[in-house]
Amino acid sequence: MLMSRIVTGLVLFVGIFLILLGAIFIIASGLENIAIGAVLVIVAIVLLIFVYRSEKIQAAKPTLVSQSFQVKMEGSGEFTEKQLKCRSCGAPLADKNLRVIQGGIMVSCPYCGSSYALEEAPKW
């Protein structure tokens, strides 16, 4: 990338130099000087068109942008593990006693047989 910028800068410098040199030859008049000046100006214009087109092509190329995110997940309060107990008889419940039915968590107590929906307590 840096090398192409250096080459582009050099070609641009040479193009501008050739235009100035061609203008000097054209101002000097005389048939040979005007012909040499015209050739120098044409070569300079070709170089400047080349620089313009190469910059336009370079700008049209997609560039790959990579981003990385570091996310640290934290809750709004302190997390503590609690033993799930049946609200009817107080018996301890395990994960196998929980079922998801239509988006809600249903609890079935194996001791007293009661079934109810588990509701999350608000955090405030």
C-alpha positions in Angstrom: 0.0 0.0 0.0 2.8 2.4 0.9 4.8 1.5 -2.2 1.8 2.2 -4.5 1.4 5.6 -2.8 5.1 6.4 -3.4 4.8 5.3 -7.1 1.6 7.3 -7.5 3.3 10.4 -6.0 6.4 10.0 -8.3 4.2 9.6 -11.4 2.2 12.7 -10.4 5.4 14.7 -9.9 6.8 13.6 -13.3 3.5 14.5 -15.0 3.4 18.0 -13.5 7.1 18.5 -14.4 6.5 17.4 -18.0 3.6 19.8 -18.3 5.8 22.7 -17.1 8.7 21.6 -19.4 6.3 21.3 -22.4 4.9 24.8 -21.7 8.5 26.2 -21.7 9.2 24.5 -25.0 5.9 25.8 -26.5 6.6 29.4 -25.2 10.1 29.3 -26.8 8.3 29.0 -30.2 9.9 27.6 -33.3 8.4 24.6 -35.1 10.7 22.0 -33.4 10.2 23.5 -29.9 6.4 23.5 -30.3 6.4 19.9 -31.5 8.6 18.8 -28.5 6.5 20.8 -26.1 3.2 19.3 -27.5 4.7 15.7 -27.1 5.8 16.5 -23.5 2.3 17.9 -22.6 0.6 14.8 -24.2 2.8 12.4 -22.3 2.1 14.4 -19.1 -1.7 14.3 -19.7 -1.5 10.5 -20.3 0.4 10.1 -17.0 -2.1 12.2 -15.1 -5.0 10.3 -16.5 -3.2 7.0 -15.5 -2.9 8.3 -11.9 -6.5 9.5 -11.8 -7.8 6.2 -13.1 -5.7 4.1 -10.8 -6.8 6.1 -7.8 -10.4 5.7 -8.9 -10.0 1.9 -9.3 -8.3 1.7 -5.9 -11.1 3.7 -4.2 -13.7 1.4 -5.8 -12.2 -1.8 -4.3 -13.9 -3.0 -1.2 -11.7 -3.0 1.9 -11.9 -5.7 4.6 -12.6 -4.3 8.0 -12.1 -6.6 11.0 -13.5 -5.8 14.4 -13.4 -7.6 17.6 -15.6 -7.0 20.6 -14.9 -8.0 24.2 -18.2 -8.3 26.1 -18.3 -8.9 29.8 -21.7 -10.1 30.9 -22.8 -9.0 34.4 -26.1 -9.2 36.1 -27.9 -6.3 37.7 -27.3 -7.9 41.1 -25.4 -10.6 42.9 -26.0 -14.1 41.6 -26.6 -16.8 44.2 -27.7 -20.4 43.7 -30.9 -21.1 45.4 -32.5 -24.5 46.1 -35.9 -24.7 44.3 -38.6 -25.8 46.7 -42.3 -26.7 46.2 -44.5 -23.9 47.2 -47.2 -26.3 48.4 -45.2 -28.8 50.6 -41.7 -27.3 50.7 -40.0 -30.4 49.2 -36.8 -29.9 47.3 -37.2 -30.0 43.5 -34.7 -31.0 40.8 -34.3 -30.0 37.2 -36.2 -33.1 36.0 -39.3 -31.6 37.7 -39.3 -28.6 35.4 -40.9 -28.5 31.9 -41.3 -25.7 29.4 -44.9 -25.6 28.1 -45.8 -22.8 25.6 -43.0 -20.6 26.7 -43.7 -20.9 30.5 -41.9 -23.0 33.0 -44.2 -25.5 34.7 -43.2 -27.2 38.0 -44.5 -30.7 39.0 -43.8 -31.8 42.6 -43.1 -35.5 42.8 -44.0 -35.6 46.5 -47.4 -33.8 46.7 -48.3 -34.0 43.0 -49.1 -30.2 42.7 -48.4 -28.5 39.4 -48.0 -24.7 39.0 -46.2 -22.2 36.7 -42.9 -20.9 38.0 -42.9 -17.1 38.2 -39.7 -15.0 38.4 -39.6 -12.5 41.2 -38.9 -8.9 40.1 -35.3 -7.8 40.8 -36.2 -4.4 42.4 
